[in-house]
Amino acid sequence: MRLKPLALLACLLPLSLGAQDLVRLGNLKFAHYGAVSYMKELAPKYKLKIDEKMFAKGIDINPAIVAGEIDASAAALDAAIAGRAAGVPIYVVAGFAKGGARMVVRPDAGIKSLRDLKGKKVGVARGGAQELLLLAELAKAGLSWSDKPGKDVLVLYLPFADLNQTLMAKNIDAMCQSEPYSSQAINRKFGVELLKPYDTPLGEPIRALVITEKLYRERRDVAQRFLACFVEATKKFLDEPKTAEKYVREVMFKNQISAEDYQDAIGNSPFTYDISQAHVQITTDLMAQYGVGKMTNPPKAADWVKLDLLTEAKKQLKIEAPKTAPAPIKKAKKG
């Protein structure tokens, strides 16, 4: 018996939907997370459906992974390390952005060097690269710190979104802030850059793309296609900076950041594919040294950094060498 067109479509539709493997992705709303977010646009090409959920900060994704609600996530490496130390079953499989933070101070605070932070209030979000960068810089300057009065520097832990407002209200003197919010503070004149905090043993922090052990071990073909999708999305953003800017500004931020904010942010947080076992280990060591993440058993990078999927994905797309986006050339401002 010949099926009518509508009946035939009803039969084929479940097959079509079933061909797409679901990957539930945890992500953050920052400019340098844009290529990861863009993956869902390319997902059908890889027979994937990527269901993206935004979180306030990277460490918030860990409970969702433990609950079985998230298969992959993009976050600061610190959050991934803290999660792994707490037993979250994840593997680091790629890097996706470098840098991404600035030390920003109030223009009227009289702060010209790190040593000038003595006696000041410094804001930072807990549980991300910016916290570890701040503590490493304070240690390098020989300053003590605490979130309670009595040390050289009083550290106030605030959500990313609140840091700029608190600096503008002059309730803190400085902040170690992520992009694009640090660039916004500078461009809107209520903050000035003190430094980019990359001159400690940590260097430039690398954000990590992680997947669950279950996805890596039990759905390896899906995991491989997910990494191929990530590499293609990143390559597109590197090769087509205007596409990257349009997507981040219009789709992710709904035109809430300016072209100047975006260019400044990406200039300080270029997209990349790569991360190394050595970088993960030194980040872990510094976290343990400064008490970030409150880890009782810091994980060894060799046990959970798995870069084989990334290597294969880059080979498939004929990407032979590490590649990062060049810093945009800033136009001279008039006057």
VOBA-1610 file (N, C-alpha, C; in pm, whole numbers, padded with zeros to 5 digits, always signed):
BEGIN
Met+00084-00119+00000Met+00000+00000+00000Met+00088+00125+00000Arg+00059+00217-00092Arg+00138+00339-00102Arg+00093+00440+00004Leu+00193+00495+00079Leu+00162+00594+00182Leu+00136+00731+00119Lys+00044+00804+00176Lys+00021+00941+00133Lys+00140+01027+00175Pro+00164+01140+00106Pro+00281+01223+00136Pro+00296+01259+00282Leu+00186+01301+00351Leu+00196+01340+00490Leu+00231+01222+00579Ala+00175+01108+00547Ala+00205+00987+00625Ala+00351+00947+00606Leu+00400+00958+00482Leu+00539+00926+00453Leu+00633+01020+00530Leu+00598+01150+00533Leu+00679+01248+00607Leu+00681+01214+00756Ala+00568+01173+00808Ala+00561+01138+00950Ala+00651+01018+00982Cys+00665+00928+00886Cys+00752+00811+00906Cys+00899+00849+00899Leu+00932+00940+00807Leu+01071+00977+00785Leu+01123+01074+00890Leu+01035+01158+00947Leu+01079+01261+01040Leu+01152+01205+01161Pro+01101+01101+01227Pro+01175+01047+01341Pro+01313+00996+01303Leu+01324+00937+01180Leu+01455+00889+01134Leu+01550+01005+01117Ser+01498+01116+01061Ser+01582+01234+01040Ser+01630+01292+01172Leu+01538+01301+01270Leu+01576+01355+01399Leu+01670+01261+01472Gly+01646+01131+01456Gly+01729+01033+01524Gly+01872+01032+01474Ala+01896+01085+01354Ala+02030+01087+01297Ala+02118+01190+01366Gln+02058+01281+01442Gln+02135+01383+01513Gln+02156+01341+01658Asp+02281+01324+01696Asp+02314+01287+01833Asp+02317+01413+01919Leu+02253+01407+02034Leu+02243+01522+02123Leu+02368+01535+02211Val+02422+01656+02215Val+02528+01691+02309Val+02482+01815+02385Arg+02474+01805+02517Arg+02428+01916+02600Arg+02550+01995+02647Leu+02556+02121+02605Leu+02675+02204+02624Leu+02652+02313+02727Gly+02738+02321+02826Gly+02738+02432+02920Gly+02835+02539+02875Asn+02791+02664+02873Asn+02875+02772+02821Asn+02857+02898+02906Leu+02944+02996+02884Leu+02938+03123+02955Leu+02924+03237+02854Lys+02871+03349+02900Lys+02845+03462+02811Lys+02962+03561+02816Phe+03067+03526+02743Phe+03183+03614+02728Phe+03222+03614+02581Ala+03286+03723+02538Ala+03320+03737+02396Ala+03405+03620+02346His+03503+03578+02426His+03596+03475+02381His+03537+03335+02388Tyr+03413+03323+02433Tyr+03343+03195+02429Tyr+03258+03182+02302Gly+03273+03277+02211Gly+03187+03285+02094Gly+03196+03168+02000Ala+03318+03119+01972Ala+03334+03008+01879Ala+03268+02881+01934Val+03276+02862+02066Val+03209+02747+02127Val+03058+02759+02110Ser+03004+02878+02130Ser+02861+02898+02112Ser+02820+02876+01966Tyr+02908+02915+01873Tyr+02879+02903+01730Tyr+02871+02757+01685Met+02923+02666+01764Met+02921+02524+01727Met+02781+02475+01695Lys+02681+02528+01766Lys+02546+02478+01743Lys+02496+02512+01603Glu+02555+02616+01540Glu+02517+02652+01403Glu+02571+02551+01302Leu+02684+02490+01334Leu+02748+02393+01244Leu+02711+02249+01278Ala+02646+02230+01391Ala+02621+02095+01443Ala+02553+02000+01344Pro+02449+02045+01270Pro+02383+01951+01178Pro+02478+01889+01076Lys+02581+01963+01036Lys+02680+01911+00941Lys+02749+01788+00997Tyr+02760+01783+01129Tyr+02828+01671+01196Tyr+02729+01573+01259Lys+02603+01581+01214Lys+02496+01496+01265Lys+02484+01507+01417Leu+02493+01632+01463Leu+02480+01661+01605Leu+02369+01763+01627Lys+02312+01757+01744Lys+02225+01864+01793Lys+02287+01912+01923Ile+02334+02036+01925Ile+02399+02089+02044Ile+02300+02178+02118Asp+02266+02135+02237Asp+02172+02208+02323Asp+02256+02290+02421Glu+02264+02422+02398Glu+02350+02509+02478Glu+02273+02569+02594Lys+02334+02564+02712Lys+02278+02628+02830Lys+02384+02721+02888Met+02344+02846+02913Met+02437+02945+02968Met+02436+02941+03121Phe+02556+02954+03178Phe+02573+02957+03323Phe+02639+03089+03364Ala+02624+03126+03491Ala+02681+03252+03540Ala+02832+03247+03547Lys+02887+03132+03590Lys+03032+03115+03594Lys+03065+02968+03579Gly+03191+02942+03542Gly+03230+02806+03507Gly+03208+02704+03617Ile+03235+02742+03740Ile+03224+02647+03850Ile+03081+02601+03872Asp+02983+02682+03824Asp+02842+02645+03837Asp+02804+02527+03747Ile+02887+02499+03645Ile+02855+02392+03551Ile+02881+02255+03613Asn+02976+02249+03708Asn+03015+02120+03764Asn+02899+02041+03824Pro+02812+02103+03907Pro+02700+02025+03960Pro+02608+01970+03851Ala+02593+02046+03742Ala+02508+02000+03631Ala+02570+01879+03562Ile+02702+01875+03555Ile+02770+01758+03497Ile+02750+01636+03587Val+02768+01656+03717Val+02750+01546+03813Val+02607+01491+03807Ala+02511+01581+03787Ala+02369+01541+03780Ala+02334+01475+03647Gly+02429+01470+03554Gly+02403+01408+03425Gly+02327+01496+03328Glu+02330+01629+03353Glu+02254+01722+03270Glu+02338+01789+03161Ile+02470+01778+03171Ile+02561+01842+03076Ile+02665+01739+03030Asp+02694+01739+02899Asp+02791+01645+02841Asp+02925+01710+02812Ala+02924+01841+02792Ala+03047+01913+02756Ala+03034+02056+02806Ser+03148+02120+02831Ser+03138+02258+02877Ser+03263+02337+02841Ala+03243+02469+02836Ala+03353+02564+02815Ala+03362+02648+02941Ala+03482+02658+02997Ala+03497+02735+03120Ala+03643+02765+03144Ala+03670+02849+03242Ala+03807+02871+03283Ala+03866+02739+03330Leu+03994+02721+03302Leu+04060+02597+03340Leu+04052+02573+03491Asp+04058+02681+03569Asp+04052+02669+03714Asp+03924+02597+03759Ala+03814+02632+03696Ala+03686+02570+03733Ala+03687+02422+03699Ala+03745+02387+03585Ala+03753+02247+03546Ala+03842+02169+03643Ile+03955+02229+03681Ile+04046+02163+03774Ile+03980+02141+03910Ala+03912+02245+03960Ala+03842+02233+04088Ala+03735+02124+04081Gly+03667+02117+03967Gly+03566+02014+03949Gly+03626+01875+03949Arg+03733+01858+03874Arg+03799+01728+03869Arg+03849+01686+04007Ala+03904+01782+04081Ala+03952+01753+04217Ala+03838+01708+04308Ala+03718+01757+04281Ala+03601+01721+04362Ala+03531+01596+04312Gly+03588+01532+04209Gly+03532+01407+04160Gly+03442+01420+04039Val+03432+01540+03979Val+03350+01555+03858Val+03418+01478+03744Pro+03346+01385+03679Pro+03407+01298+03579Pro+03424+01365+03442Ile+03528+01447+03428Ile+03551+01522+03305Ile+03693+01505+03256Tyr+03711+01526+03126Tyr+03841+01531+03062Tyr+03857+01666+02991Val+03976+01724+02999Val+04010+01840+02916Val+04045+01788+02778Val+03977+01841+02674Val+04000+01791+02538Val+04051+01899+02442Ala+04048+02026+02482Ala+04097+02133+02394Ala+04106+02262+02476Gly+04171+02362+02418Gly+04164+02498+02468Gly+04080+02578+02370Phe+04025+02691+02412Phe+03947+02767+02314Phe+03973+02917+02317Ala+04044+02968+02416Ala+04078+03111+02419Ala+04193+03132+02515Lys+04274+03232+02487Lys+04387+03266+02573Lys+04366+03404+02636Gly+04430+03425+02751Gly+04424+03557+02814Gly+04286+03584+02870Gly+04230+03699+02833Gly+04091+03728+02867Gly+04066+03799+02997Ala+04170+03861+03056Ala+04148+03933+03182Ala+04237+04056+03188Arg+04198+04153+03269Arg+04278+04273+03294Arg+04263+04314+03440Met+04369+04376+03491Met+04360+04447+03618Met+04318+04589+03583Val+04202+04630+03633Val+04144+04761+03603Val+04128+04837+03735Val+04167+04965+03736Val+04158+05046+03859Val+04076+05172+03833Arg+04024+05228+03941Arg+03953+05356+03929Arg+04051+05465+03889Pro+04011+05554+03799Pro+04102+05662+03756Pro+04148+05751+03870Asp+04066+05764+03974Asp+04097+05856+04084Asp+04154+05784+04207Ala+04191+05656+04193Ala+04233+05579+04310Ala+04381+05593+04340Gly+04457+05657+04251Gly+04599+05677+04274Gly+04681+05549+04266Ile+04633+05452+04189Ile+04701+05323+04177Ile+04781+05321+04047Lys+04914+05319+04060Lys+05001+05318+03943Lys+05078+05187+03929Ser+05081+05108+04036Ser+05152+04980+04035Ser+05081+04884+04128Leu+05118+04757+04121Leu+05057+04658+04209Leu+05078+04691+04356Arg+05196+04745+04389Arg+05224+04779+04528Arg+05127+04883+04582Asp+05071+04965+04492Asp+04975+05067+04534Asp+04840+05008+04576Leu+04822+04877+04555Leu+04698+04813+04597Leu+04694+04790+04748Lys+04806+04812+04816Lys+04808+04795+04961Lys+04708+04891+05025Gly+04623+04836+05111Gly+04520+04916+05176Gly+04396+04937+05092Lys+04390+04873+04974Lys+04277+04894+04882Lys+04182+04774+04881Lys+04065+04798+04822Lys+03965+04693+04799Lys+03971+04652+04653Val+03986+04522+04629Val+03995+04469+04493Val+03884+04367+04472Gly+03806+04385+04367Gly+03697+04293+04336Gly+03739+04188+04235Val+03682+04068+04247Val+03708+03959+04152Val+03596+03857+04165Ala+03570+03787+04057Ala+03473+03676+04063Ala+03545+03551+04110Arg+03481+03476+04197Arg+03544+03357+04251Arg+03537+03241+04152Gly+03641+03160+04150Gly+03636+03034+04077Gly+03663+03044+03928Gly+03751+03132+03886Gly+03786+03141+03745Gly+03928+03187+03728Ala+03970+03201+03603Ala+04108+03241+03575Ala+04143+03373+03641Gln+04047+03465+03644Gln+04076+03598+03696Gln+04112+03593+03846Glu+04055+03502+03922Glu+04090+03491+04064Glu+04234+03445+04081Leu+04272+03341+04008Leu+04409+03290+04019Leu+04510+03392+03970Leu+04476+03463+03862Leu+04566+03568+03810Leu+04587+03677+03914Leu+04479+03719+03979Leu+04490+03823+04082Leu+04581+03779+04196Leu+04559+03660+04247Leu+04638+03613+04361Leu+04785+03594+04324Ala+04809+03546+04201Ala+04948+03530+04157Ala+05018+03666+04147Glu+04946+03768+04100Glu+05004+03902+04089Glu+05028+03963+04228Leu+04934+03944+04320Leu+04953+03997+04456Leu+05072+03929+04523Ala+05085+03799+04504Ala+05198+03727+04563Ala+05330+03776+04504Lys+05330+03799+04373Lys+05452+03849+04308Lys+05491+03986+04363Ala+05392+04069+04397Ala+05418+04202+04451Ala+05447+04200+04602Gly+05441+04080+04662Gly+05469+04070+04805Gly+05358+04118+04894Leu+05236+04117+04842Leu+05120+04164+04919Leu+05041+04046+04975Ser+04989+04060+05095Ser+04900+03961+05153Ser+04756+04000+05122Trp+04665+03902+05132Trp+04527+03930+05096Trp+04433+03842+05177Ser+04309+03887+05185Ser+04203+03809+05248Ser+04070+03870+05210Asp+03963+03792+05227Asp+03830+03849+05207Asp+03775+03908+05337Lys+03863+03915+05438Lys+03829+03981+05565Lys+03935+04085+05595Pro+03902+04193+05665Pro+04001+04297+05697Pro+04119+04241+05776Gly+04235+04305+05759Gly+04353+04266+05836Gly+04474+04235+05752Lys+04456+04219+05622Lys+04568+04192+05531Lys+04594+04316+05445Asp+04700+04308+05362Asp+04734+04422+05278Asp+04621+04460+05183Val+04557+04359+05126Val+04452+04383+05026Val+04325+04312+05069Leu+04213+04385+05067Leu+04083+04326+05095Leu+04020+04283+04963Val+04002+04153+04946Val+03945+04098+04823Val+03795+04080+04841Leu+03718+04140+04752Leu+03572+04126+04754Leu+03531+04037+04638Tyr+03463+03928+04670Tyr+03418+03835+04567Tyr+03278+03874+04521Leu+03267+03903+04391Leu+03142+03950+04332Leu+03118+03880+04199Pro+02992+03868+04156Pro+02964+03816+04022Pro+03024+03907+03916Phe+03057+03849+03800Phe+03115+03927+03690Phe+03032+04051+03660Ala+02901+04032+03651Ala+02813+04141+03611Ala+02811+04255+03712Asp+02843+04225+03839Asp+02837+04328+03942Asp+02968+04404+03959Leu+03078+04348+03909Leu+03209+04411+03932Leu+03215+04552+03870Asn+03171+04566+03747Asn+03178+04696+03681Asn+03095+04801+03755Gln+02976+04760+03795Gln+02888+04854+03866Gln+02949+04895+04000Thr+03014+04801+04066Thr+03074+04829+04196Thr+03194+04921+04181Leu+03272+04903+04075Leu+03384+04993+04049Leu+03333+05132+04014Met+03230+05138+03932Met+03173+05266+03891Met+03118+05342+04013Ala+03061+05268+04108Ala+03006+05329+04229Ala+03114+05363+04332Lys+03239+05330+04299Lys+03355+05357+04386Lys+03350+05280+04517Asn+03286+05163+04513Asn+03283+05076+04630Asn+03401+04979+04633Ile+03475+04971+04523Ile+03603+04901+04518Ile+03701+04994+04447Asp+03829+04969+04468Asp+03932+05053+04407Asp+03987+04993+04277Ala+03975+04862+04265Ala+04030+04792+04149Ala+03957+04660+04131Met+03977+04599+04015Met+03918+04468+03992Met+04004+04390+03894Cys+04002+04260+03908Cys+04059+04172+03806Cys+03938+04113+03734Gln+03915+04160+03611Gln+03788+04136+03544Gln+03810+04068+03409Ser+03713+03986+03372Ser+03717+03916+03245Ser+03669+04005+03131Glu+03696+03960+03007Glu+03649+04030+02888Glu+03509+03983+02850Pro+03425+04069+02792Pro+03453+04206+02747Pro+03428+04312+02853Tyr+03397+04270+02977Tyr+03358+04366+03080Tyr+03473+04460+03119Ser+03596+04407+03119Ser+03709+04494+03151Ser+03728+04601+03044Ser+03712+04562+02918Ser+03723+04660+02809Ser+03612+04764+02816Gln+03492+04720+02854Gln+03382+04815+02867Gln+03412+04919+02974Ala+03469+04876+03086Ala+03502+04970+03193Ala+03603+05074+03146Ile+03699+05031+03067Ile+03802+05122+03015Ile+03743+05216+02911Asn+03667+05162+02818Asn+03611+05244+02711Asn+03507+05344+02763Arg+03444+05313+02875Arg+03345+05404+02931Arg+03402+05494+03041Lys+03533+05488+03055Lys+03609+05587+03133Lys+03594+05576+03285Phe+03528+05470+03336Phe+03524+05459+03481Phe+03632+05363+03533Gly+03716+05315+03443Gly+03829+05232+03480Gly+03945+05254+03385Val+04066+05232+03434Val+04185+05236+03349Val+04264+05107+03371Glu+04331+05062+03267Glu+04408+04938+03279Glu+04534+04961+03361Leu+04552+04877+03462Leu+04677+04876+03537Leu+04777+04785+03468Leu+04731+04666+03432Leu+04816+04571+03358Leu+04732+04453+03312Lys+04788+04380+03215Lys+04735+04249+03179Lys+04812+04149+03264Pro+04744+04071+03347Pro+04811+03992+03450Pro+04870+03860+03401Tyr+04963+03871+03305Tyr+05017+03750+03244Tyr+05167+03732+03270Asp+05221+03805+03367Asp+05365+03801+03390Asp+05403+03721+03514Thr+05323+03619+03546Thr+05352+03527+03656Thr+05383+03390+03595Pro+05421+03291+03675Pro+05448+03158+03619Pro+05331+03100+03540Leu+05209+03146+03565Leu+05093+03096+03491Leu+05095+03141+03345Gly+05151+03259+03318Gly+05146+03313+03183Gly+05004+03351+03146Glu+04971+03339+03018Glu+04835+03365+02974Glu+04748+03244+03007Pro+04640+03262+03080Pro+04553+03147+03109Pro+04485+03099+02981Ile+04461+02970+02974Ile+04391+02912+02859Ile+04259+02855+02907Arg+04150+02896+02843Arg+04019+02841+02878Arg+04009+02700+02822Ala+03936+02614+02892Ala+03933+02472+02857Ala+03797+02425+02809Leu+03799+02347+02702Leu+03681+02273+02657Leu+03690+02135+02719Val+03587+02095+02793Val+03588+01965+02859Val+03467+01884+02816Ile+03482+01752+02822Ile+03370+01662+02799Ile+03367+01560+02912Thr+03254+01497+02931Thr+03243+01398+03037Thr+03319+01272+02999Glu+03362+01199+03101Glu+03427+01070+03077Glu+03332+00977+03001Lys+03204+00985+03033Lys+03106+00899+02967Lys+03100+00927+02817Leu+03099+01056+02780Leu+03097+01090+02638Leu+03224+01042+02570Tyr+03337+01060+02635Tyr+03467+01020+02578Tyr+03476+00869+02561Arg+03429+00793+02659Arg+03448+00648+02657Arg+03336+00572+02587Glu+03211+00615+02610Glu+03096+00537+02563Glu+03036+00588+02433Arg+03062+00714+02397Arg+03008+00770+02273Arg+03122+00836+02196Arg+03225+00758+02174Arg+03348+00815+02120Arg+03328+00877+01982Asp+03245+00815+01899Asp+03219+00871+01766Asp+03152+01008+01779Val+03059+01022+01873Val+02993+01150+01897Val+03095+01252+01948Ala+03180+01208+02040Ala+03283+01297+02093Ala+03377+01346+01983Gln+03413+01256+01891Gln+03503+01295+01783Gln+03437+01395+01690Arg+03310+01374+01659Arg+03238+01470+01575Arg+03220+01604+01646Phe+03201+01599+01776Phe+03190+01722+01855Phe+03320+01803+01848Leu+03433+01736+01858Leu+03562+01806+01847Leu+03585+01859+01707Ala+03544+01784+01606Ala+03557+01832+01469Ala+03473+01957+01448Cys+03353+01957+01506Cys+03265+02075+01498Cys+03331+02194+01567Phe+03391+02171+01684Phe+03461+02277+01757Phe+03575+02335+01674Val+03655+02248+01613Val+03769+02296+01535Val+03722+02377+01415Glu+03615+02331+01348Glu+03566+02408+01232Glu+03509+02543+01276Ala+03436+02545+01386Ala+03381+02672+01435Ala+03493+02770+01470Thr+03596+02719+01535Thr+03709+02805+01572Thr+03783+02854+01449Lys+03805+02764+01353Lys+03873+02804+01229Lys+03794+02912+01156Lys+03663+02899+01156Lys+03579+03000+01089Lys+03596+03136+01156Phe+03598+03136+01289Phe+03614+03263+01362Phe+03752+03322+01341Leu+03853+03238+01328Leu+03988+03287+01302Leu+04001+03341+01160Asp+03941+03270+01065Asp+03952+03309+00924Asp+03859+03423+00886Glu+03747+03436+00958Glu+03645+03535+00923Glu+03613+03621+01046Pro+03702+03714+01081Pro+03680+03794+01202Pro+03551+03874+01201Lys+03504+03916+01084Lys+03378+03991+01079Lys+03260+03901+01115Thr+03265+03774+01070Thr+03161+03678+01108Thr+03161+03657+01259Ala+03282+03645+01315Ala+03295+03625+01460Ala+03236+03744+01536Glu+03271+03865+01494Glu+03222+03984+01562Glu+03070+03995+01553Lys+03017+03971+01434Lys+02872+03981+01414Lys+02799+03882+01504Tyr+02849+03759+01511Tyr+02782+03657+01591Tyr+02787+03691+01740Val+02905+03728+01788Val+02920+03757+01931Val+02838+03879+01970Arg+02849+03987+01893Arg+02780+04111+01929Arg+02629+04100+01914Glu+02583+04039+01803Glu+02440+04041+01773Glu+02364+03922+01833Val+02425+03804+01829Val+02355+03685+01875Val+02377+03661+02024Met+02503+03665+02068Met+02531+03637+02209Met+02494+03754+02299Phe+02532+03877+02256Phe+02515+03993+02343Phe+02400+04085+02303Lys+02326+04047+02198Lys+02207+04124+02158Lys+02240+04273+02143Asn+02355+04302+02084Asn+02402+04439+02059Asn+02426+04521+02187Gln+02455+04452+02296Gln+02481+04521+02423Gln+02628+04562+02437Ile+02715+04514+02348Ile+02854+04558+02349Ile+02885+04624+02214Ser+02970+04723+02217Ser+03004+04798+02097Ser+03112+04725+02017Ala+03133+04773+01894Ala+03240+04717+01812Ala+03375+04737+01880Glu+03393+04852+01944Glu+03519+04880+02014Glu+03538+04786+02132Asp+03430+04762+02208Asp+03438+04667+02319Asp+03480+04530+02270Tyr+03418+04486+02159Tyr+03449+04354+02107Tyr+03594+04345+02060Gln+03638+04444+01983Gln+03774+04441+01931Gln+03877+04442+02045Asp+03853+04523+02145Asp+03945+04528+02260Asp+03944+04395+02335Ala+03826+04337+02350Ala+03814+04210+02424Ala+03886+04097+02353Ile+03862+04083+02222Ile+03924+03973+02148Ile+04074+03998+02129Gly+04114+04125+02124Gly+04256+04155+02119Gly+04329+04105+02243Asn+04255+04091+02354Asn+04312+04045+02480Asn+04270+03901+02512Ser+04197+03837+02422Ser+04153+03699+02447Ser+04132+03625+02315Pro+04240+03605+02238Pro+04226+03545+02106Pro+04177+03401+02111Phe+04100+03365+02009Phe+04053+03227+01995Phe+04171+03135+01966Thr+04161+03012+02013Thr+04264+02912+01986Thr+04200+02774+01989Tyr+04278+02673+01952Tyr+04233+02534+01965Tyr+04303+02464+02081Asp+04420+02514+02116Asp+04518+02432+02185Asp+04530+02458+02335Ile+04570+02353+02403Ile+04604+02357+02544Ile+04707+02247+02565Ser+04789+02257+02667Ser+04891+02155+02690Ser+04876+02095+02829Gln+04925+01974+02842Gln+04926+01908+02972Gln+05008+01989+03071Ala+05118+02048+03024Ala+05205+02127+03113Ala+05132+02249+03167His+05051+02316+03082His+04977+02434+03128His+04873+02395+03233Val+04807+02282+03211Val+04708+02236+03308Val+04776+02205+03441Gln+04895+02146+03436Gln+04964+02109+03559Gln+05010+02232+03637Ile+05068+02331+03570Ile+05115+02450+03643Ile+04997+02529+03699Thr+04884+02530+03627Thr+04764+02594+03680Thr+04717+02523+03806Thr+04720+02391+03803Thr+04681+02311+03920Thr+04773+02340+04038Asp+04903+02345+04012Asp+05001+02369+04118Asp+04980+02505+04184Leu+04954+02608+04103Leu+04933+02742+04157Leu+04802+02751+04235Met+04699+02682+04185Met+04573+02679+04260Met+04593+02618+04398Ala+04669+02509+04403Ala+04697+02445+04531Ala+04778+02537+04622Gln+04873+02609+04563Gln+04959+02699+04640Gln+04880+02813+04703Tyr+04785+02868+04628Tyr+04710+02984+04676Tyr+04573+02949+04735Gly+04541+02822+04741Gly+04415+02781+04802Gly+04292+02805+04717Val+04310+02823+04587Val+04196+02843+04496Val+04128+02709+04470Gly+03998+02704+04488Gly+03924+02581+04465Gly+03918+02489+04586Lys+03995+02523+04690Lys+03993+02443+04814Lys+04006+02293+04785Met+04111+02256+04712Met+04130+02118+04671Met+04207+02039+04778Thr+04154+01925+04818Thr+04225+01837+04910Thr+04314+01738+04835Asn+04278+01709+04711Asn+04355+01614+04631Asn+04367+01667+04488Pro+04460+01760+04462Pro+04472+01818+04329Pro+04497+01710+04223Pro+04425+01715+04112Pro+04442+01612+04009Pro+04572+01629+03931Lys+04628+01519+03883Lys+04746+01523+03798Lys+04701+01538+03653Ala+04758+01635+03585Ala+04715+01665+03448Ala+04723+01542+03358Ala+04825+01460+03378Ala+04844+01343+03291Ala+04727+01245+03299Asp+04649+01252+03407Asp+04539+01158+03425Asp+04411+01200+03354Trp+04400+01328+03316Trp+04269+01370+03265Trp+04275+01471+03151Val+04393+01497+03098Val+04405+01580+02977Val+04417+01485+02859Lys+04314+01483+02776Lys+04305+01388+02665Lys+04294+01465+02533Leu+04404+01477+02463Leu+04408+01562+02344Leu+04404+01482+02213Asp+04376+01353+02220Asp+04375+01271+02099Asp+04261+01308+02005Leu+04145+01340+02060Leu+04032+01379+01975Leu+04061+01509+01902Leu+04123+01604+01971Leu+04160+01731+01910Leu+04262+01710+01798Thr+04362+01627+01825Thr+04464+01599+01723Thr+04402+01542+01597Glu+04309+01448+01613Glu+04243+01387+01499Glu+04154+01488+01426Ala+04082+01572+01501Ala+03995+01672+01440Ala+04076+01772+01359Lys+04189+01817+01413Lys+04275+01912+01341Lys+04334+01847+01216Lys+04364+01718+01227Lys+04415+01645+01110Lys+04310+01638+01001Gln+04185+01612+01039Gln+04075+01604+00942Gln+04055+01737+00870Leu+04069+01846+00942Leu+04049+01978+00882Leu+04179+02040+00830Lys+04286+01960+00829Lys+04415+02002+00774Lys+04471+02125+00845Ile+04462+02124+00976Ile+04521+02230+01058Ile+04646+02173+01122Glu+04761+02223+01079Glu+04887+02160+01116Glu+04957+02225+01235Ala+04934+02354+01257Ala+05007+02424+01363Ala+04911+02501+01451Pro+04946+02524+01577Pro+04861+02607+01662Pro+04835+02741+01597Lys+04713+02788+01609Lys+04676+02914+01546Lys+04591+02996+01640Thr+04626+03120+01656Thr+04546+03212+01737Thr+04515+03334+01654Ala+04409+03401+01689Ala+04370+03522+01615Ala+04468+03634+01647Pro+04513+03708+01544Pro+04598+03823+01571Pro+04522+03931+01644Ala+04593+04004+01727Ala+04528+04117+01795Ala+04487+04220+01692Pro+04364+04268+01699Pro+04319+04368+01603Pro+04400+04497+01614Ile+04419+04562+01500Ile+04491+04689+01499Ile+04395+04799+01539Lys+04427+04867+01647Lys+04338+04972+01696Lys+04362+05102+01620Lys+04254+05164+01582Lys+04265+05294+01514Lys+04295+05403+01617Ala+04375+05496+01575Ala+04407+05609+01664Ala+04281+05690+01688Lys+04257+05725+01814Lys+04137+05803+01846Lys+04162+05951+01815Lys+04062+06015+01764Lys+04072+06157+01728Lys+04087+06240+01854Gly+04164+06345+01837Gly+04180+06439+01946Gly+04281+06392+02046
//
